[in-house]
């Protein structure tokens, strides 16, 4: 199936197509991570008033994090961000400009979390780090110069899975402070059995085969029904705050994201979704390179600002 790609995506897909194919049967994960970091696309960095590397307390040790502030002065709302990368790849650095753009669009501080990666640390390690980071942020927002009464969670792809799961299972005290959940094409079904795995098996930044490989690194068969990772199996979705979901037209995950959005609506969650046509999974992280990345982030920013203003 030939994809009617947006011009920006098509240009990047042409570059990617020139690279050697990845052999998942013989991949060396440290080398793959190094290649992902080295292949960063050049783009103009979104300027911040302050950026600070730090650590937050986790259950098994400190977790690296990075705090972004678009401006100084009043205590800003705080958005906890969880990066994508299939639970295996990426870091604070790969999503640096994404976080900068979110901070500016949402007029909020962003705390990006460098959770433990699979396969060295399998489920529930990443979930536990994300959960601990949210609880820490809620309790330490004032020390960061932020407004702990106005919290939000965001994540892309695997990070979207973590953000949704953590929001769903947060302590009652934290859920009272959680104003918004912002998800970009989240990975929600560890069985990888949605219809779009067959409809869109090969897209520029993610193939069905690759996504299934990611899941195998992160979860075992015994985890496939665990509600902390299998969000489509949750019966408590009504507990989620106001939510925004960005959907990519060409994405192996599209069917599960759309099923999740339907379940949210049926559960009475205040939900707004937007599908971005012509783009593929991963597009929003490429701020400055893909025009629709800016559209998705700006729309998320509008929703964040609205949620924060209404709860001020």
N, C-alpha and C positions, 0 to 999 in steps of 0.2 A: 504494500500500500504506500503510495507516494503521499507525503505529508505536504500540505499547503502552508509552508512555514513563513512566518513573519520575516521580513528582509534582514533584520538584525540577527535573528536566530540562524537563518540560512547561511549568512556570512561566517558565523562562528562554526556551524556544522561542517562547512567546507574545510575549515582549518583542522578540525578534529578528525575528519575522515582521512587526512593525510598521515595521521599518527599510526604506529603499529597497533594491531588489534590486541586486546588484553586476553591472555590465556588464563581463565579463572581456575583451571586445574593445577596450574603451576605458579600461581602468583605469589610473590614475596611481599607480605603486607608492609614491612618497613620501607621497602623500595617504592611501593605504590603510594604510601603517604608522602614520601619525599618528592615523588613526581608531581603529586597534586599541589604541594606547596610551591614547587619550582615553576609550575605552569600557570601561576597567577596572571590574570589578564590585566594589562596596564590600563589604568583608568584614573580620572581625577578624584582625589580623596576629598570627602566631605569634611569640612573643617569643624572642629569642636572647640568649645571654650576650655574644656579640661578632659584629659584622658588619663586614667590611673590604673596600673596593674596592681592586683592585690590577691589575697586569698580569702575564701570563706570557709567556715567550719563545716566539715562533713562528718559522716558517721565513722569513717575509717581514716580520717586525716584531712588535712586542708586541701581545698579544691581551688586551682587557679581560676582567676576571674579578671575581668576588665570593666571598669566603670567609665561611661561616657556621659558628659554633660554638655548640652548644646549652648547653655548660657549659665552665668553665675547669678547669684542674688537669692531670690526666694527658693524655698524648698520645693523642688520639682517632684512630680509623681515618679514612680520607679517601675520600670519594665524589666523583668527578668527574661533574658533571651537564651534559647537553647539551639545551637547550630545543627544543621543537617550534615549528611555525610554517611548515611547508611549505618550509623552506630559504629562505624569502623574508621572513617576518615574525617579530616577537617579539624579545625581548631579555632582559637580566638583570632588568629591572624587571617585565616581564609575568609572569615565573615566580618572582618574589621569594618570595611566600608558599608556593608549591609547594616551593621549596628549603628554606625554614624548616621546613615540616612534615616533609619528608624527614629533615632533620638531627635533629629531635626524635624522630621515630619510629625512626630507625636508630641513635640515640645515636652519631652520627658527625659529623665536620666535612664540609661540602659545599662544593666549589669549582665554582661555576657559570661556564660559559665563553661569552663573547659572540663566537662565531665569525663569519666573514665571510658575508654573505648574497648570494643570487642575486636578480636576474639580473646585478647589477654584478660579482659574483664567482661564476662558475659552477663546477661540479664540475671538479677535486677540491678547490677552495679550502676549503670547510667541513670536508671530511674531513681535509685536511692540518692545519688549525687544531686540530681535535679530537685528532688523533694527537699533534701537538706538545704540546698541553696535558696529555695523559696522561703522556707521557714526562717533561715538566717536573715534573708533580706527583710522579711516582715519585722523581725525583732531588732534589726540594726539600721533601719532606714534613716533614722534621725542622725545617727553617727556619721552617715554618708552625706548628710546635708539634704536628705530627701524627705518626702512626705509619706510616711509609712501607712497612712490611712488610704492612700490611693496607689494600689499595686496593680500590675498587669503581667501577663505571661505571653510570650511569643516564641514561635519556633518554625523552622522550615524543614520539610521532609521528615527525617528521623527525629529532628528536634521538635517538630510538630507533634509527633507521637508522645514524646516526653512531656511537652507542655500540656497537652490535653489530659494525659494520665495524672500528672501532678496536680493540675487544677481540680480534677475529679476527686482525688483522694487526699487533698490538703486538710489540715486540721480545721475544725469549725472556726477558730479564731482567725486563721489566715483567710478562709473563704469569705468571711465578712468584709475583709479589706480588698479582696480581689475584684477589680472593676471590669476587666476585659481579658479575653483570650483571643489572640491573633495568630492564625495558622496559615501557613503557605504550603499548599499541596502536601498535607501530612501523610505519613505512612501509618496506616491504621490496622492492617490485617496481616498478621504474621503467616497466615496460610498462603498468602500471595495467590489467591484464587479468583480474584475479580475478573470480570469479562474484559476489561481494558488491557489486561496482560496479553490477551490474544489480539485485541483490536490494534493496540499500539506496542508491539513487541520490541521495536527498535526506534528509539528517539535520540536526538543528538546528545543528551547528557545522561540518559538512563535507559537501559534495556530491561526487559522482563527478566532475562537471565541474570543480569547484574543484581537486580533487586532481590531475587530469590537467594542469590549468594550472600548478600548482606544479611538477610534474615537468618540464614544458617550460621553465620558467625555470631549472631547475637542471642538467639533463643534455641532451646532444645524442644523436642516434640512435647515434653511435659509442660512447656510454658505456653503452648498455643492458645489455650483458653483462659489464661490468666488475665483478669480485667485491667491489670496495670500495664499491659502491652497490647492486648486484643480489644481495642476500644469499641469495635463494632459489637462486641458481646456484652457491653456494659448495660445494666438495667437502671443506672443512676444518673443518666445524662442530664436530668432536670436540675442537678446540683451545679451545673456549669454556669458561669457568669455570661454576660453579654459576649457574643462571639462573632468574629469575622473570619471567613475562610476564602482564600484565593485559590482558584482552580486553574490548572493549565490545560489547554485543549488537548494537547498531545502528550499523554502521560500514562504509563502503565498503571499508575495509582488512581486514575481519574474515577473509575467506577466505585472504588471503596470510599473515596472522598465524598462523592455525591450521595452514596448510601448513608454515610455518617451525617451529612447535612440534613437529609430527610429525617433521620432518627432524631436529630436535635430539634427540628421543627415540630415533630410529633410529640416531643417531650416538653414543648413549651419554652424552649430556650430562645432568647432574643438574638436572632441570627441574621446576618447579612452575608451573602455570598456573591462573588463575582468570578466569572469565567473569562480568562484572557485568551482570545482566539489567536491561533498562529504560533503560539509559543509552547515550549516543552517544559517538562519537569526541570526545576533548578533555575528558571529564568530570573526570579526575583532577586537572587543573590548577585546578579551581574549588573549592579547599579552603574550607570555611566556608559554601559555598552549596549544594553537592550532597552529601548524606549519604554516598553511595557513593564519593565522592572520598576521604573519610577512611578508609573501609574498605580501599580499594585501597592507599593510602599506608601505613596501619598494617600491612597484610599484608606489603608490601614491607619495612617496617621490621623486622618479625619475622624475615624471611629474611636481611636484612642483619646483624642482631645475631647470629643463629645462625652465619652464615658467619664473622663477625669473631671470635666467641668460640672457634670450633673451630680458628681459625688463630692464636690468641694465643700 
